[in-house]
Structures are given as C-alpha cells and as structure tokens.
C-alpha cells in the first residue's frame, strides 16, 4: 500500500529532511583520516537531538547507533565503533534518519577519506549521478520502474554492478513503507507516481560483483568479493511539478 501524504505531513517531513541534509553536508568537513566511525555517530546523534528531533535509526530493529557508518567493502548497516579508525584512501558511507513529530526523513552519502583512488572517486560520483538520473522520472504520471531503470542504466554505463538484494522504499510515519524502489528493472512498470507520494531513493552499487553477504553481527552488509561499495540516498516528495528533495542541503545544490 502506498500512503499519500498531506501538505501538513509533508511539511513535518521537510523539517526533518532539512536537518538530515544539513548534517550530511557538515560531515564533509569532518570526515578525515584519524577519526573513528564512533565519532561520526556521536556527531549525528547530538545534531539530531539538538534540533529537537529523534534519531530514527537508534533502536530500529535493535540497531545500536544513530548512524549506519559503512567503510570500503561495507555496503550498508555498518555499526559505528571507537575502534574503527578511518585511514587515508578509505571511502565511508553514512546513512541517517531523523524523526520529527513522528515523521521521518532518510538519506545517505558516500565520502572520500583523504586521497582516494580514481576508481573509488568514480564510484562515489556514479552513486550520486545515478540518483539524479532517477530523479528525472519522479513526476506525476511516470511509472515507478522508470526511476529504477534510469538508475541501473547510469550505474552499468560506468562499469559498476547494481546491488539486487537491497532497495529503496516508501517513507513517512514509518521509515520503511511501500512501495519498494528497486535500482534495476525495465521501465514502464509498477504504480503510477502521484502527488503526495514520499520515496527514499537510494542507489547502491559495487565495484565488482553485485553479490553481498551479511557479517556475523547480523547487520553489516559487505560485498561478496571484498571490493568497494557505494551508496547515495535522498527522501523525495512527488509534487504537481518538480520533485521535492527534502534531504538535499541548499549548499549542495
């Protein structure tokens, strides 16, 4: 079931999204060699609480932190730790959510840590570019898989593989609502997009094979071949005109 949001509900989500986008922007100046993934989590949690909102991820399904912080071959759901120190050449994805009066935003970015390889830089760039290719189809009258197909085409054009096991989703009062938003598929399928739909669109791609596995901690998803993974996500509202990306900070546009 796809839940259509009212203008008031969208307003509450937009306030949450503004905080989420601002935090992800500020992390660009914070992430560097020598900090821990635990440092990132504390910054995220303190920033959300300071805004008078609730860290959506903390306790969600038992997750122990306010941010998913995933390094190199870790695709999603990395558990932050003071023992995990970022090194020059790493890449790190940070996935966060904030809840405002019960309404949720969800977004992620992948960052360079110091000087990274050309392949790593291209992976990060492709994750972002594929989101914006999909965004072109976030319009009333388009089909859901028009988004999916555009994302897949962008990723595969760059020689990377699309992760099949994890997808985007609807979002609102719950972090995960219908529909699933796949990052692959033929265009012209699925429900028609309508004003008031809220979607968390999140391209996930691997440097090597598309296969992934879950570590023994029951959370962290890693690439099957140990090669790099990338992730980029925003919460998007379908409107009568241009889509509203509520988690994209003004400074990043």
Secondary structure as UniProt FT lines:
FT   HELIX           7..30
FT   TURN            33..34
FT   HELIX           37..50
FT   TURN            51..52
FT   STRAND          54..55
FT   TURN            58..59
FT   HELIX           60..62
FT   STRAND          67..71
FT   TURN            72..73
FT   STRAND          74..76
FT   TURN            82..83
FT   TURN            88..89
FT   STRAND          91..100
FT   TURN            101..102
FT   STRAND          103..112
FT   HELIX           118..135
FT   TURN            136..137
FT   TURN            140..141
FT   HELIX           144..157
FT   TURN            158..159
FT   STRAND          161..162
FT   STRAND          168..170
FT   STRAND          177..181
FT   TURN            195..196
FT   STRAND          198..206
FT   STRAND          212..214
FT   TURN            216..217
FT   STRAND          221..223
FT   TURN            224..225
FT   STRAND          229..237
FT   STRAND          244..245
FT   TURN            246..247
FT   HELIX           250..252
//
